[in-house]
Amino acid sequence: MKVQEIRELIKLVDQSGIEEFVFESAGSKLKMKKSTGTTTYAAAPEAPVAQPAPVQEAPKPAAPAIQDAPAPEAPKSAADDSNLHKITSPMVGTFYQSPSPDADVYVKPGDKINSDSIVCIVEAMKLFNEIEAEVDGEIVEILVKDGQLVEYGQPLFLVKPE
């Protein structure tokens, strides 16, 4: 199953009223389960799936009665990212810029890419998943460091679409 197909399944389950979804095909099993407003994802080949503990949200402080000052503005990045495409992580895992420690990186800022270009690897549960760009354009910025843990939906790259 391709990463894009998994992304589409995640979106469909997330937008639906389904609480739990299991898909098995060709020796692989994909299980998605919603709990307390968050969705957890796990995939493993023919092995029991260990579900992470539910995420506990910290209690939100009460809103102040009077707000005198407006919230401070976030600092602007070097590139205005409103017209840039974000390549996001399709899963929780470890981000790698190259196929092996001694190999060249897949992409660097300024590189031209097409929609099926592999831009990085995200390792999850000892499986190395190649991440495709899904857009034609130019890499503007790499938002994470090699070996960094990434979350589902976390932006990895900014791309100037063509």
Residue pairs with C-beta under 8 A, 6 or more apart in sequence:
1 25
1 28
1 30
3 90
3 129
3 130
3 131
3 132
4 132
4 134
6 30
6 43
6 90
6 91
7 90
9 21
9 23
9 30
9 32
10 32
10 39
10 41
10 90
10 152
13 21
13 32
13 34
13 39
14 34
14 39
18 34
19 33
19 34
20 31
20 32
20 33
20 34
21 30
21 31
21 32
21 33
22 29
22 30
22 31
22 32
23 29
23 30
23 31
24 30
27 45
27 46
28 43
28 44
28 45
28 46
29 43
29 44
29 45
29 46
29 47
29 49
30 43
31 41
31 42
31 43
31 49
32 39
32 40
32 41
33 39
33 40
33 51
34 40
35 54
36 54
36 55
36 57
38 54
38 55
40 51
40 52
40 54
41 91
41 92
41 152
42 49
42 50
42 51
42 52
42 125
43 49
43 91
43 124
43 125
43 127
44 125
45 127
77 141
78 141
79 140
79 141
79 158
81 158
83 160
84 140
84 158
84 159
84 160
84 161
85 135
85 137
85 158
85 159
85 160
85 161
86 155
86 156
86 157
86 158
86 159
87 119
87 131
87 133
87 134
87 135
87 155
87 156
87 157
87 158
87 159
88 153
88 154
88 155
88 156
89 95
89 122
89 131
89 150
89 151
89 152
89 153
89 154
89 156
90 122
90 129
90 131
90 152
91 122
91 124
91 129
91 152
92 124
92 149
92 150
92 151
92 152
93 122
93 123
93 124
93 125
93 129
93 149
93 150
94 122
94 123
94 124
94 147
94 148
94 149
94 150
95 120
95 121
95 122
95 144
95 145
95 146
95 147
95 148
95 149
95 150
95 156
96 120
96 121
96 122
96 123
96 128
96 146
96 147
97 105
97 106
97 107
97 120
97 142
97 146
98 104
98 105
98 106
98 121
98 146
99 106
99 121
105 146
106 117
106 118
106 119
106 120
106 121
107 113
107 117
107 119
107 120
107 139
107 142
107 157
108 139
108 142
109 139
109 140
109 141
109 142
110 138
110 139
111 138
111 139
112 137
112 138
113 119
113 133
113 135
113 136
113 137
113 138
113 139
113 159
114 133
114 136
115 132
115 133
115 134
115 135
115 136
116 132
116 133
117 132
117 133
118 130
118 131
118 132
118 133
119 131
119 132
119 133
119 139
119 156
119 157
120 130
120 131
120 156
120 157
121 128
121 129
121 130
121 131
122 128
122 129
122 131
122 150
123 129
131 156
133 157
133 159
135 159
135 161
136 161
136 162
137 159
137 160
137 161
137 162
138 159
138 160
138 162
139 157
139 158
139 159
140 157
140 158
140 159
140 160
141 157
141 158
142 156
142 157
143 155
143 156
143 157
143 158
144 150
144 154
144 156
150 156
